[in-house]
Amino acid sequence: MLLTMVATTEVKAETATKAPVAVEPASKLEEALKKLKLPGVKINLKERCVDVDAFICLDEGALELIACIKDSKEHESIIAVEAMPKNIHTALLLIGAKAGNPAMQKPANEEKTRWIHVPPKGGPVDISIVFKNKHGKQEERPISDFLEPFDGERYDGHDEEKDSDDKKKESFPTNTFLFAGSFLHGKGEGPRTYVADRSGHVISLATFGDELLCLPGIHAHTAGALAWQINSTHLPELGTKVTLRLRPKNATIPDAGKEPIK
């Protein structure tokens, strides 16, 4: 009995003199990401998304792009991003997104006299815009909220004849785009060019063949093919700084952290 009391007293004394339990260090992934410099890009492991610094560059008119890089194709895109596509690509890979390929053409025979179209592929990524609303609160809206059927003169000079009631019923069909991943160009020992960095094609509606993200299928630039235009009902004012949010679907991130990593 006496031995038991002594042992208990020793355990209590040892517990009382123990140093406070140290807080677990940040995950290895978090630490690695903090050292990685991706200007204009934030990786949010908790939310499993990539946030890109951007601004509204167009508030009316027909579209071929959702997003382009700054000082490139702002005349046909809703958003201009302040980050290079290759850095966005890197961030998407780091949170588990799977890159594929843009649409392309391949020879159908050895003589290369016939070619076939190869559709784009890649992991699905949901697209939204985050901004401060008129009440000063952060609001996130899917990209489909800012698109509506094209209503105006087509490339061939003819007016659209679609019934107005049909237009009202029609909405942009998806918020999910493919992580096509553009491609690298160049030969020799020097560094190759990530083509979307040069073209400015970040998220496309029409098919360019070098975009970072795109719609499934192949979408022509020919007469009458431009089907969508800006719906400005909920769109922030021209020039407003916003966040382009890219959220890969079904992505698995090991050891996820809590805070955005810049």
CORSULKA-V727851 format. One record per residue. N is the residue number from 1. PHI is phi in radians with two decimals (999 if undefined). OMEGA is omega as a letter, one per 40 degrees, with the letter a starting at -180 (none if undefined). D_LAST is the distance of its C-alpha to the last C-alpha in whole Angstrom. Layout:
# CORSULKA-V727851
N;PHI;OMEGA;D_LAST
N;PHI;OMEGA;D_LAST
This chain:
# CORSULKA-V727851
1;999;i;60
2;-1.13;i;60
3;-1.09;i;58
4;-1.10;a;56
5;-1.11;i;55
6;-1.12;a;54
7;-1.06;i;52
8;-1.11;i;50
9;-1.11;i;50
10;-1.13;i;49
11;-1.08;i;46
12;-1.10;a;45
13;-1.12;i;45
14;-1.12;i;43
15;-1.12;a;40
16;-1.18;a;41
17;-1.62;i;40
18;-1.15;i;37
19;-1.21;i;34
20;-0.98;i;31
21;-1.14;a;29
22;-1.22;i;26
23;-1.23;a;23
24;-1.08;i;21
25;-1.15;i;18
26;-1.04;a;15
27;-1.06;i;15
28;-1.05;i;15
29;-1.15;i;13
30;-1.04;a;10
31;-1.09;i;11
32;-1.14;a;11
33;-1.18;i;8
34;-1.12;a;7
35;-1.47;a;9
36;-1.50;a;8
37;-1.75;i;7
38;-2.25;a;7
39;-0.97;i;8
40;1.42;a;8
41;-2.20;i;7
42;-2.16;i;5
43;-1.85;i;6
44;-1.88;a;9
45;-1.19;a;11
46;-1.13;a;14
47;-1.46;a;14
48;0.96;i;14
49;-2.59;i;12
50;-1.99;i;10
51;-1.86;a;10
52;-2.07;i;10
53;-1.15;a;11
54;-2.72;i;15
55;-2.61;i;18
56;-1.30;a;22
57;-1.97;a;24
58;-2.67;a;27
59;-2.18;i;29
60;-2.80;i;32
61;1.93;a;34
62;-1.30;a;34
63;-2.21;i;31
64;-2.00;a;30
65;-2.36;i;26
66;-1.53;a;24
67;-2.45;i;21
68;-2.29;i;21
69;-1.43;a;19
70;-1.02;i;20
71;1.11;i;23
72;-2.27;a;25
73;-2.17;a;26
74;-1.13;a;26
75;-1.33;a;29
76;-2.41;a;29
77;-2.41;i;26
78;-1.33;a;24
79;-2.16;i;21
80;-1.95;a;19
81;-1.70;i;16
82;-1.88;i;14
83;-2.64;i;12
84;-1.43;i;14
85;-0.94;i;16
86;-1.10;i;16
87;-1.29;i;12
88;-1.13;i;12
89;-0.98;a;15
90;-1.02;a;13
91;-1.10;i;10
92;-1.09;i;13
93;-1.08;a;15
94;-1.18;i;13
95;-1.81;i;14
96;1.68;i;17
97;-1.25;a;18
98;-1.86;i;21
99;-1.38;i;22
100;-2.12;i;25
101;-2.68;i;27
102;-1.24;i;28
103;-1.08;a;31
104;-2.66;i;34
105;-2.03;i;37
106;-2.23;i;39
107;-1.16;a;43
108;-1.59;i;45
109;-2.54;a;48
110;-1.15;a;48
111;-1.32;a;50
112;1.01;i;46
113;-1.67;i;49
114;-2.25;a;47
115;-2.22;i;43
116;-2.11;i;42
117;-1.48;i;39
118;-1.94;a;36
119;-1.21;i;34
120;-1.26;i;30
121;-2.58;a;28
122;2.73;i;25
123;-1.13;a;23
124;-1.30;a;23
125;-2.33;i;20
126;-1.41;a;21
127;-1.99;i;20
128;-2.57;i;19
129;-2.11;i;18
130;-1.97;a;17
131;-2.75;i;18
132;-1.48;i;20
133;-1.43;a;24
134;-1.16;i;27
135;-1.67;i;27
136;1.41;i;24
137;-1.79;i;22
138;-1.17;a;19
139;-2.31;i;21
140;-2.04;i;20
141;-2.23;i;23
142;-1.14;a;23
143;-1.07;a;24
144;-1.11;i;27
145;-1.15;a;28
146;-1.92;a;27
147;-2.25;i;30
148;-2.59;a;34
149;-1.00;a;37
150;-1.11;a;37
151;-2.38;a;40
152;2.95;a;42
153;-1.37;i;43
154;-1.43;i;42
155;-1.04;a;42
156;-1.52;i;46
157;1.57;a;47
158;-1.62;i;48
159;-1.40;i;47
160;-1.17;a;45
161;-1.92;a;48
162;-1.13;a;46
163;-1.08;a;48
164;-1.08;i;46
165;-1.15;i;46
166;-1.14;a;44
167;-1.10;a;41
168;-1.14;a;41
169;-1.34;a;41
170;-1.50;i;39
171;-2.35;i;35
172;-1.07;a;32
173;-1.33;a;32
174;-2.73;i;29
175;-1.94;a;25
176;-1.84;i;24
177;-2.06;a;24
178;-1.65;i;24
179;-1.40;a;21
180;-1.21;i;24
181;1.53;i;21
182;0.86;i;23
183;-2.88;i;25
184;-1.70;a;25
185;-2.21;i;28
186;2.33;i;30
187;-2.24;i;32
188;1.59;a;33
189;-1.46;a;31
190;-1.23;i;29
191;-1.14;i;25
192;-1.58;a;26
193;-1.66;i;24
194;-1.39;a;22
195;-1.08;i;24
196;-1.10;i;22
197;-1.11;a;20
198;-1.53;a;24
199;-1.42;a;25
200;1.55;a;22
201;-1.46;a;23
202;-1.63;i;20
203;-2.27;a;22
204;-1.93;i;25
205;-1.77;i;29
206;-1.37;a;31
207;-1.54;i;31
208;-1.88;i;30
209;1.59;i;30
210;-2.47;a;26
211;-1.35;i;24
212;-1.31;i;20
213;-2.26;a;22
214;-2.66;i;25
215;-1.38;i;28
216;-1.08;i;30
217;1.49;a;33
218;-2.04;a;34
219;-2.17;a;35
220;-1.29;i;37
221;-1.76;a;37
222;-1.28;a;40
223;-0.93;i;43
224;1.41;a;42
225;-1.41;i;39
226;-1.24;a;36
227;-1.77;a;36
228;-2.27;i;34
229;-2.40;a;33
230;-1.29;i;31
231;-1.81;a;31
232;-1.59;a;30
233;-0.91;a;32
234;-1.94;a;28
235;-1.33;i;26
236;-1.07;a;25
237;-1.11;i;26
238;-0.94;i;26
239;1.57;a;23
240;-1.14;i;21
241;-1.32;a;17
242;-2.36;i;16
243;-1.99;i;14
244;-1.52;a;15
245;-1.81;a;14
246;-2.03;a;15
247;-2.12;i;16
248;-1.07;i;18
249;-1.60;i;22
250;1.09;i;23
251;-1.49;i;20
252;-1.91;a;20
253;-1.99;i;17
254;-1.27;i;18
255;0.96;a;17
256;-1.20;a;15
257;-1.67;a;13
258;-2.03;a;13
259;-2.04;i;10
260;-1.06;i;6
261;-1.88;a;4
262;-1.67;none;0
